[in-house]
Amino acid sequence: MTYTVAALLGVALTVLLDLVLLRTRLLARKAFWVSYAIVVFFQLVTNGVLTGRGIVFYDGDVITGSSSAAGETPTLLGDGRVLFAPLEDLLFGFALVVQTLAWWVWWGRRLAR
């Protein structure tokens, strides 16, 4: 399974979890999207530093874009990257944030009863 397929599955399962299984409906709330914009900003800064400076490398065979050779700076924008970060990293980040919040809300509701 490629990183791309795993990321897309992670997003699909997360959306199902939020909207259907746990019914927290975080994705339907404006407050979520405003706070998520802040998270994405810092994710891009961190990921940009790690990938843009060559600290972290990705295999081009398993991501949407191509890989960069050791010591070579990856593409800033385009070729499956946003501010050096592979698109898949943004998808995984989305799934991680939404699942963390969805489970938090779900458990909070259950324990408040």
VOPAGU-2260 file (C-alpha; in pm, 1 decimal, decimal comma):
REM VOPAGU-2260
SITE   aa  ch    i         X         Y         Z
SITE  MET   A    0       0,0       0,0       0,0
SITE  THR   A    1     138,0     340,7     -93,6
SITE  TYR   A    2     152,1     640,8     134,3
SITE  THR   A    3    -107,2     805,2     -91,9
SITE  VAL   A    4    -357,7     519,1     -61,0
SITE  ALA   A    5    -307,9     501,4     316,3
SITE  ALA   A    6    -362,6     878,0     348,3
SITE  LEU   A    7    -681,4     870,5     139,4
SITE  LEU   A    8    -815,2     574,6     337,5
SITE  GLY   A    9    -732,2     755,8     659,7
SITE  VAL   A   10    -929,5    1063,2     552,3
SITE  ALA   A   11   -1227,3     856,2     431,5
SITE  LEU   A   12   -1242,8     653,8     753,3
SITE  THR   A   13   -1207,6     969,3     961,6
SITE  VAL   A   14   -1498,0    1140,1     784,1
SITE  LEU   A   15   -1711,2     828,8     836,7
SITE  LEU   A   16   -1608,9     813,0    1200,1
SITE  ASP   A   17   -1700,5    1176,8    1262,2
SITE  LEU   A   18   -2024,1    1198,7    1067,9
SITE  VAL   A   19   -2167,7     845,0    1089,9
SITE  LEU   A   20   -2020,4     634,3    1367,9
SITE  LEU   A   21   -1952,7     879,4    1650,8
SITE  ARG   A   22   -2190,8    1145,8    1516,5
SITE  THR   A   23   -1985,1    1430,0    1662,9
SITE  ARG   A   24   -2026,0    1628,1    1338,2
SITE  LEU   A   25   -1710,1    1830,2    1395,6
SITE  LEU   A   26   -1664,3    1864,8    1020,4
SITE  ALA   A   27   -1997,1    2048,0     999,8
SITE  ARG   A   28   -1887,1    2316,7    1247,3
SITE  LYS   A   29   -1734,9    2650,3    1150,7
SITE  ALA   A   30   -1533,8    2655,8    1475,1
SITE  PHE   A   31   -1356,1    2337,0    1369,8
SITE  TRP   A   32   -1248,7    2475,9    1033,2
SITE  VAL   A   33   -1124,8    2803,4    1185,3
SITE  SER   A   34    -915,3    2618,0    1442,2
SITE  TYR   A   35    -799,0    2366,6    1182,4
SITE  ALA   A   36    -661,1    2651,5     968,1
SITE  ILE   A   37    -430,1    2737,2    1258,6
SITE  VAL   A   38    -320,7    2373,8    1288,3
SITE  VAL   A   39    -248,8    2349,7     913,5
SITE  PHE   A   40     -41,4    2667,4     923,9
SITE  PHE   A   41     188,2    2525,4    1190,7
SITE  GLN   A   42     191,5    2183,3    1025,6
SITE  LEU   A   43     315,9    2344,4     704,3
SITE  VAL   A   44     581,7    2543,9     889,3
SITE  THR   A   45     710,9    2235,7    1070,9
SITE  ASN   A   46     687,6    2006,6     770,3
SITE  GLY   A   47     844,5    2273,5     548,8
SITE  VAL   A   48    1146,2    2297,6     775,8
SITE  LEU   A   49    1188,0    1920,6     798,6
SITE  THR   A   50    1146,2    1844,9     429,8
SITE  GLY   A   51    1277,4    2172,8     285,7
SITE  ARG   A   52    1608,1    2141,0     472,1
SITE  GLY   A   53    1647,2    1776,3     377,3
SITE  ILE   A   54    1601,2    1634,4     727,1
SITE  VAL   A   55    1316,6    1409,4     609,2
SITE  PHE   A   56    1304,6    1239,6     267,4
SITE  TYR   A   57    1017,7    1063,3      90,3
SITE  ASP   A   58    1030,9     781,3    -160,5
SITE  GLY   A   59     886,1     911,7    -485,1
SITE  ASP   A   60     738,2     568,9    -560,9
SITE  VAL   A   61     491,5     591,3    -271,2
SITE  ILE   A   62     387,6     958,5    -271,0
SITE  THR   A   63     197,3    1166,8    -524,4
SITE  GLY   A   64     499,7    1369,5    -632,1
SITE  SER   A   65     858,2    1274,9    -688,7
SITE  SER   A   66    1133,4    1222,2    -434,2
SITE  SER   A   67    1437,3    1440,2    -398,2
SITE  ALA   A   68    1789,2    1307,2    -384,3
SITE  ALA   A   69    1993,4    1343,8     -67,6
SITE  GLY   A   70    2102,8    1704,3     -32,0
SITE  GLU   A   71    1859,2    1824,4    -298,6
SITE  THR   A   72    1578,3    2059,0    -196,3
SITE  PRO   A   73    1231,4    1930,5    -294,5
SITE  THR   A   74     981,4    2142,3    -484,3
SITE  LEU   A   75     828,5    2426,0    -281,5
SITE  LEU   A   76     489,3    2408,7    -451,0
SITE  GLY   A   77     363,8    2163,7    -709,1
SITE  ASP   A   78     472,2    1808,5    -788,3
SITE  GLY   A   79     239,8    1682,4    -514,2
SITE  ARG   A   80     383,5    1920,1    -252,5
SITE  VAL   A   81     261,3    2222,2     -59,8
SITE  LEU   A   82     543,1    2427,4      96,1
SITE  PHE   A   83     778,5    2128,5      55,5
SITE  ALA   A   84     535,3    1892,3     235,7
SITE  PRO   A   85     392,2    1598,2      40,8
SITE  LEU   A   86      15,7    1625,4       0,4
SITE  GLU   A   87     -16,0    1298,0     191,2
SITE  ASP   A   88     126,7    1458,5     505,8
SITE  LEU   A   89    -155,4    1712,1     501,7
SITE  LEU   A   90    -410,6    1433,6     459,3
SITE  PHE   A   91    -266,0    1231,2     747,2
SITE  GLY   A   92    -252,0    1543,7     962,9
SITE  PHE   A   93    -618,8    1609,9     891,6
SITE  ALA   A   94    -712,8    1254,0     989,2
SITE  LEU   A   95    -509,3    1271,5    1310,0
SITE  VAL   A   96    -655,8    1603,8    1422,2
SITE  VAL   A   97   -1016,1    1513,9    1340,2
SITE  GLN   A   98    -996,4    1171,9    1503,7
SITE  THR   A   99    -838,9    1312,2    1818,0
SITE  LEU   A  100   -1110,7    1575,1    1851,1
SITE  ALA   A  101   -1395,4    1342,6    1752,4
SITE  TRP   A  102   -1297,3    1084,1    2014,0
SITE  TRP   A  103   -1249,4    1361,2    2271,8
SITE  VAL   A  104   -1601,1    1496,2    2211,0
SITE  TRP   A  105   -1754,8    1148,4    2199,7
SITE  TRP   A  106   -1594,1    1037,5    2527,6
SITE  GLY   A  107   -1680,4    1371,2    2686,6
SITE  ARG   A  108   -2047,1    1322,8    2601,3
SITE  ARG   A  109   -2046,8     965,4    2729,4
SITE  LEU   A  110   -1879,0    1054,5    3058,0
SITE  ALA   A  111   -2105,7    1356,2    3115,2
SITE  ARG   A  112   -2415,7    1135,2    3131,9
